[in-house]
Amino acid sequence: MSAASCQHSTERSAWRNPYGIALAAYCLVLAVFGLLVPDDVLQANAWARDFSDLMASVVPQIDRITALNIKPDVNRFYFSVLWAGNPILFLISLLLVLDGRNRGYAMWTLPLLKAVGLMGFFVALIVCAQWMYWMEDVTNRQLRLFLGNTLGRSFWASSVYVFGSALSGAGFIVLFLGWITGYIPRNMKKGD
Protein backbone atom coordinates (compact mmCIF):
# COMPACT_ATOMS: atom_id res chain seq x y z
CA MET A 1 0.00 0.00 0.00
CA SER A 2 1.47 3.34 -0.99
CA ALA A 3 1.93 6.25 1.40
CA ALA A 4 -0.67 8.31 -0.48
CA SER A 5 -3.34 5.62 -0.20
CA CYS A 6 -2.48 5.07 3.46
CA GLN A 7 -2.86 8.82 4.07
CA HIS A 8 -6.20 8.80 2.23
CA SER A 9 -7.53 5.83 4.25
CA THR A 10 -6.51 7.53 7.51
CA GLU A 11 -8.33 10.71 6.51
CA ARG A 12 -11.39 8.81 5.40
CA SER A 13 -11.48 6.75 8.58
CA ALA A 14 -11.37 9.93 10.67
CA TRP A 15 -14.78 10.88 9.26
CA ARG A 16 -16.10 7.49 10.32
CA ASN A 17 -14.70 7.70 13.81
CA PRO A 18 -17.53 6.70 16.19
CA TYR A 19 -16.31 9.12 18.87
CA GLY A 20 -16.25 11.99 16.40
CA ILE A 21 -19.77 11.12 15.33
CA ALA A 22 -20.85 10.90 18.99
CA LEU A 23 -19.28 14.31 19.67
CA ALA A 24 -21.05 15.92 16.71
CA ALA A 25 -24.35 14.26 17.65
CA TYR A 26 -24.03 15.38 21.28
CA CYS A 27 -23.40 18.99 20.29
CA LEU A 28 -26.23 18.92 17.76
CA VAL A 29 -28.72 17.45 20.24
CA LEU A 30 -27.90 20.10 22.83
CA ALA A 31 -28.12 22.85 20.22
CA VAL A 32 -31.56 21.65 19.15
CA PHE A 33 -32.55 21.39 22.82
CA GLY A 34 -31.48 25.02 23.25
CA LEU A 35 -33.74 25.99 20.36
CA LEU A 36 -36.71 24.28 22.03
CA VAL A 37 -36.40 25.58 25.60
CA PRO A 38 -39.38 27.85 26.33
CA ASP A 39 -38.71 31.31 27.76
CA ASP A 40 -40.83 30.63 30.87
CA VAL A 41 -39.26 27.26 31.71
CA LEU A 42 -38.36 28.22 35.30
CA GLN A 43 -41.70 29.83 36.05
CA ALA A 44 -43.70 26.93 34.65
CA ASN A 45 -41.70 24.05 36.20
CA ALA A 46 -40.65 23.76 39.84
CA TRP A 47 -38.27 20.89 39.02
CA ALA A 48 -36.45 23.11 36.50
CA ARG A 49 -35.93 25.79 39.17
CA ASP A 50 -34.61 23.22 41.66
CA PHE A 51 -32.33 21.67 39.05
CA SER A 52 -30.99 25.07 37.96
CA ASP A 53 -30.38 26.14 41.56
CA LEU A 54 -28.52 22.89 42.26
CA MET A 55 -26.33 23.30 39.17
CA ALA A 56 -25.69 26.98 39.96
CA SER A 57 -24.47 25.98 43.44
CA VAL A 58 -21.83 23.81 41.74
CA VAL A 59 -21.00 26.00 38.71
CA PRO A 60 -20.72 29.75 39.52
CA GLN A 61 -20.82 30.65 35.82
CA ILE A 62 -24.57 29.94 35.75
CA ASP A 63 -25.23 32.68 38.33
CA ARG A 64 -23.00 35.06 36.40
CA ILE A 65 -24.94 34.48 33.20
CA THR A 66 -28.25 34.85 35.05
CA ALA A 67 -27.05 38.11 36.62
CA LEU A 68 -26.58 39.61 33.15
CA ASN A 69 -30.40 39.68 32.98
CA ILE A 70 -30.53 38.73 29.29
CA LYS A 71 -33.37 36.21 29.19
CA PRO A 72 -32.29 35.02 32.64
CA ASP A 73 -34.73 32.11 33.04
CA VAL A 74 -34.05 30.34 29.78
CA ASN A 75 -30.30 30.96 29.98
CA ARG A 76 -30.14 29.74 33.59
CA PHE A 77 -31.91 26.50 32.71
CA TYR A 78 -30.08 25.91 29.41
CA PHE A 79 -26.64 26.45 30.89
CA SER A 80 -27.57 24.21 33.82
CA VAL A 81 -28.39 21.43 31.34
CA LEU A 82 -25.15 22.08 29.44
CA TRP A 83 -23.04 21.85 32.58
CA ALA A 84 -24.90 18.76 33.78
CA GLY A 85 -23.98 17.06 30.51
CA ASN A 86 -20.40 18.32 30.52
CA PRO A 87 -19.00 15.08 32.04
CA ILE A 88 -20.51 13.16 29.11
CA LEU A 89 -18.91 15.58 26.66
CA PHE A 90 -15.60 15.26 28.52
CA LEU A 91 -15.73 11.46 28.29
CA ILE A 92 -16.55 11.52 24.56
CA SER A 93 -13.73 14.03 23.98
CA LEU A 94 -11.29 11.94 26.00
CA LEU A 95 -12.14 8.82 24.00
CA LEU A 96 -11.88 10.77 20.74
CA VAL A 97 -8.40 12.04 21.54
CA LEU A 98 -7.25 8.63 22.85
CA ASP A 99 -8.54 7.02 19.67
CA GLY A 100 -6.45 9.50 17.69
CA ARG A 101 -3.37 7.48 18.65
CA ASN A 102 -4.63 4.61 16.48
CA ARG A 103 -5.52 6.95 13.63
CA GLY A 104 -2.20 8.80 13.55
CA TYR A 105 -3.38 12.23 14.71
CA ALA A 106 -0.56 14.78 14.92
CA MET A 107 -1.00 15.40 18.65
CA TRP A 108 0.53 12.00 19.35
CA THR A 109 3.82 12.86 17.61
CA LEU A 110 4.27 16.59 18.33
CA PRO A 111 7.17 17.78 20.47
CA LEU A 112 6.04 18.73 23.97
CA LEU A 113 6.51 22.48 23.68
CA LYS A 114 4.68 22.67 20.37
CA ALA A 115 1.75 20.58 21.64
CA VAL A 116 1.43 22.51 24.90
CA GLY A 117 1.81 25.79 23.02
CA LEU A 118 -0.99 24.93 20.60
CA MET A 119 -3.31 23.69 23.32
CA GLY A 120 -2.44 26.66 25.52
CA PHE A 121 -3.36 29.00 22.68
CA PHE A 122 -6.80 27.40 22.32
CA VAL A 123 -7.37 27.42 26.09
CA ALA A 124 -6.37 31.10 26.19
CA LEU A 125 -8.92 31.82 23.46
CA ILE A 126 -11.62 30.03 25.43
CA VAL A 127 -10.73 31.83 28.67
CA CYS A 128 -10.56 35.21 26.96
CA ALA A 129 -13.89 34.60 25.26
CA GLN A 130 -15.50 33.76 28.60
CA TRP A 131 -14.07 36.37 30.91
CA MET A 132 -13.19 39.43 28.86
CA TYR A 133 -15.06 42.63 29.69
CA TRP A 134 -17.39 42.51 26.70
CA MET A 135 -18.80 39.21 27.95
CA GLU A 136 -20.16 41.06 30.99
CA ASP A 137 -21.19 44.32 29.32
CA VAL A 138 -24.95 43.92 28.81
CA THR A 139 -25.03 46.79 26.31
CA ASN A 140 -22.70 44.89 23.98
CA ARG A 141 -24.51 43.69 20.87
CA GLN A 142 -22.46 40.50 20.55
CA LEU A 143 -23.32 39.38 24.06
CA ARG A 144 -26.98 40.12 23.41
CA LEU A 145 -26.74 38.10 20.19
CA PHE A 146 -25.14 35.15 22.02
CA LEU A 147 -27.54 35.06 24.97
CA GLY A 148 -30.58 36.98 23.80
CA ASN A 149 -31.82 34.77 20.98
CA THR A 150 -32.22 31.04 20.56
CA LEU A 151 -29.76 30.58 17.69
CA GLY A 152 -26.96 32.49 19.41
CA ARG A 153 -27.52 30.70 22.68
CA SER A 154 -27.79 27.25 21.11
CA PHE A 155 -24.79 27.37 18.80
CA TRP A 156 -22.33 30.03 19.87
CA ALA A 157 -22.82 30.52 23.61
CA SER A 158 -22.84 26.80 24.38
CA SER A 159 -19.56 26.21 22.56
CA VAL A 160 -17.79 29.25 24.05
CA TYR A 161 -19.05 29.04 27.60
CA VAL A 162 -19.28 25.29 28.22
CA PHE A 163 -17.99 22.95 25.52
CA GLY A 164 -14.49 24.41 25.33
CA SER A 165 -13.67 23.42 28.91
CA ALA A 166 -14.46 19.74 28.34
CA LEU A 167 -12.65 19.55 25.01
CA SER A 168 -9.48 21.28 26.18
CA GLY A 169 -9.47 19.38 29.49
CA ALA A 170 -9.61 16.05 27.68
CA GLY A 171 -6.82 17.12 25.34
CA PHE A 172 -4.54 18.15 28.20
CA ILE A 173 -5.13 14.92 30.11
CA VAL A 174 -4.30 12.79 27.09
CA LEU A 175 -1.25 14.91 26.27
CA PHE A 176 -0.03 14.55 29.85
CA LEU A 177 -0.59 10.79 29.81
CA GLY A 178 1.11 10.47 26.42
CA TRP A 179 4.24 12.13 27.76
CA ILE A 180 4.24 10.46 31.18
CA THR A 181 3.88 6.97 29.69
CA GLY A 182 6.51 7.73 27.07
CA TYR A 183 4.23 7.01 24.12
CA ILE A 184 4.65 10.42 22.48
CA PRO A 185 8.45 10.61 22.92
CA ARG A 186 8.83 7.08 21.48
CA ASN A 187 6.80 8.00 18.41
CA MET A 188 8.71 11.24 17.96
CA LYS A 189 11.93 9.24 17.75
CA LYS A 190 10.40 6.86 15.21
CA GLY A 191 9.29 9.78 13.04
CA ASP A 192 12.69 11.52 13.04
MIFI-766366 format. One record per residue (C-alpha): chain; y, x, z; residue number from 0. Coordinates in Angstrom, 2 decimals. Layout:
N
unit;py;px;pz;pos
A;Y;X;Z;NUM
...
END
This chain:
192
unit;py;px;pz;pos
A;0.00;0.00;0.00;0
A;3.34;1.47;-0.99;1
A;6.25;1.93;1.40;2
A;8.31;-0.67;-0.48;3
A;5.62;-3.34;-0.20;4
A;5.07;-2.48;3.46;5
A;8.82;-2.86;4.07;6
A;8.80;-6.20;2.23;7
A;5.83;-7.53;4.25;8
A;7.53;-6.51;7.51;9
A;10.71;-8.33;6.51;10
A;8.81;-11.39;5.40;11
A;6.75;-11.48;8.58;12
A;9.93;-11.37;10.67;13
A;10.88;-14.78;9.26;14
A;7.49;-16.10;10.32;15
A;7.70;-14.70;13.81;16
A;6.70;-17.53;16.19;17
A;9.12;-16.31;18.87;18
A;11.99;-16.25;16.40;19
A;11.12;-19.77;15.33;20
A;10.90;-20.85;18.99;21
A;14.31;-19.28;19.67;22
A;15.92;-21.05;16.71;23
A;14.26;-24.35;17.65;24
A;15.38;-24.03;21.28;25
A;18.99;-23.40;20.29;26
A;18.92;-26.23;17.76;27
A;17.45;-28.72;20.24;28
A;20.10;-27.90;22.83;29
A;22.85;-28.12;20.22;30
A;21.65;-31.56;19.15;31
A;21.39;-32.55;22.82;32
A;25.02;-31.48;23.25;33
A;25.99;-33.74;20.36;34
A;24.28;-36.71;22.03;35
A;25.58;-36.40;25.60;36
A;27.85;-39.38;26.33;37
A;31.31;-38.71;27.76;38
A;30.63;-40.83;30.87;39
A;27.26;-39.26;31.71;40
A;28.22;-38.36;35.30;41
A;29.83;-41.70;36.05;42
A;26.93;-43.70;34.65;43
A;24.05;-41.70;36.20;44
A;23.76;-40.65;39.84;45
A;20.89;-38.27;39.02;46
A;23.11;-36.45;36.50;47
A;25.79;-35.93;39.17;48
A;23.22;-34.61;41.66;49
A;21.67;-32.33;39.05;50
A;25.07;-30.99;37.96;51
A;26.14;-30.38;41.56;52
A;22.89;-28.52;42.26;53
A;23.30;-26.33;39.17;54
A;26.98;-25.69;39.96;55
A;25.98;-24.47;43.44;56
A;23.81;-21.83;41.74;57
A;26.00;-21.00;38.71;58
A;29.75;-20.72;39.52;59
A;30.65;-20.82;35.82;60
A;29.94;-24.57;35.75;61
A;32.68;-25.23;38.33;62
A;35.06;-23.00;36.40;63
A;34.48;-24.94;33.20;64
A;34.85;-28.25;35.05;65
A;38.11;-27.05;36.62;66
A;39.61;-26.58;33.15;67
A;39.68;-30.40;32.98;68
A;38.73;-30.53;29.29;69
A;36.21;-33.37;29.19;70
A;35.02;-32.29;32.64;71
A;32.11;-34.73;33.04;72
A;30.34;-34.05;29.78;73
A;30.96;-30.30;29.98;74
A;29.74;-30.14;33.59;75
A;26.50;-31.91;32.71;76
A;25.91;-30.08;29.41;77
A;26.45;-26.64;30.89;78
A;24.21;-27.57;33.82;79
A;21.43;-28.39;31.34;80
A;22.08;-25.15;29.44;81
A;21.85;-23.04;32.58;82
A;18.76;-24.90;33.78;83
A;17.06;-23.98;30.51;84
A;18.32;-20.40;30.52;85
A;15.08;-19.00;32.04;86
A;13.16;-20.51;29.11;87
A;15.58;-18.91;26.66;88
A;15.26;-15.60;28.52;89
A;11.46;-15.73;28.29;90
A;11.52;-16.55;24.56;91
A;14.03;-13.73;23.98;92
A;11.94;-11.29;26.00;93
A;8.82;-12.14;24.00;94
A;10.77;-11.88;20.74;95
A;12.04;-8.40;21.54;96
A;8.63;-7.25;22.85;97
A;7.02;-8.54;19.67;98
A;9.50;-6.45;17.69;99
A;7.48;-3.37;18.65;100
A;4.61;-4.63;16.48;101
A;6.95;-5.52;13.63;102
A;8.80;-2.20;13.55;103
A;12.23;-3.38;14.71;104
A;14.78;-0.56;14.92;105
A;15.40;-1.00;18.65;106
A;12.00;0.53;19.35;107
A;12.86;3.82;17.61;108
A;16.59;4.27;18.33;109
A;17.78;7.17;20.47;110
A;18.73;6.04;23.97;111
A;22.48;6.51;23.68;112
A;22.67;4.68;20.37;113
A;20.58;1.75;21.64;114
A;22.51;1.43;24.90;115
A;25.79;1.81;23.02;116
A;24.93;-0.99;20.60;117
A;23.69;-3.31;23.32;118
A;26.66;-2.44;25.52;119
A;29.00;-3.36;22.68;120
A;27.40;-6.80;22.32;121
A;27.42;-7.37;26.09;122
A;31.10;-6.37;26.19;123
A;31.82;-8.92;23.46;124
A;30.03;-11.62;25.43;125
A;31.83;-10.73;28.67;126
A;35.21;-10.56;26.96;127
A;34.60;-13.89;25.26;128
A;33.76;-15.50;28.60;129
A;36.37;-14.07;30.91;130
A;39.43;-13.19;28.86;131
A;42.63;-15.06;29.69;132
A;42.51;-17.39;26.70;133
A;39.21;-18.80;27.95;134
A;41.06;-20.16;30.99;135
A;44.32;-21.19;29.32;136
A;43.92;-24.95;28.81;137
A;46.79;-25.03;26.31;138
A;44.89;-22.70;23.98;139
A;43.69;-24.51;20.87;140
A;40.50;-22.46;20.55;141
A;39.38;-23.32;24.06;142
A;40.12;-26.98;23.41;143
A;38.10;-26.74;20.19;144
A;35.15;-25.14;22.02;145
A;35.06;-27.54;24.97;146
A;36.98;-30.58;23.80;147
A;34.77;-31.82;20.98;148
A;31.04;-32.22;20.56;149
A;30.58;-29.76;17.69;150
A;32.49;-26.96;19.41;151
A;30.70;-27.52;22.68;152
A;27.25;-27.79;21.11;153
A;27.37;-24.79;18.80;154
A;30.03;-22.33;19.87;155
A;30.52;-22.82;23.61;156
A;26.80;-22.84;24.38;157
A;26.21;-19.56;22.56;158
A;29.25;-17.79;24.05;159
A;29.04;-19.05;27.60;160
A;25.29;-19.28;28.22;161
A;22.95;-17.99;25.52;162
A;24.41;-14.49;25.33;163
A;23.42;-13.67;28.91;164
A;19.74;-14.46;28.34;165
A;19.55;-12.65;25.01;166
A;21.28;-9.48;26.18;167
A;19.38;-9.47;29.49;168
A;16.05;-9.61;27.68;169
A;17.12;-6.82;25.34;170
A;18.15;-4.54;28.20;171
A;14.92;-5.13;30.11;172
A;12.79;-4.30;27.09;173
A;14.91;-1.25;26.27;174
A;14.55;-0.03;29.85;175
A;10.79;-0.59;29.81;176
A;10.47;1.11;26.42;177
A;12.13;4.24;27.76;178
A;10.46;4.24;31.18;179
A;6.97;3.88;29.69;180
A;7.73;6.51;27.07;181
A;7.01;4.23;24.12;182
A;10.42;4.65;22.48;183
A;10.61;8.45;22.92;184
A;7.08;8.83;21.48;185
A;8.00;6.80;18.41;186
A;11.24;8.71;17.96;187
A;9.24;11.93;17.75;188
A;6.86;10.40;15.21;189
A;9.78;9.29;13.04;190
A;11.52;12.69;13.04;191
END
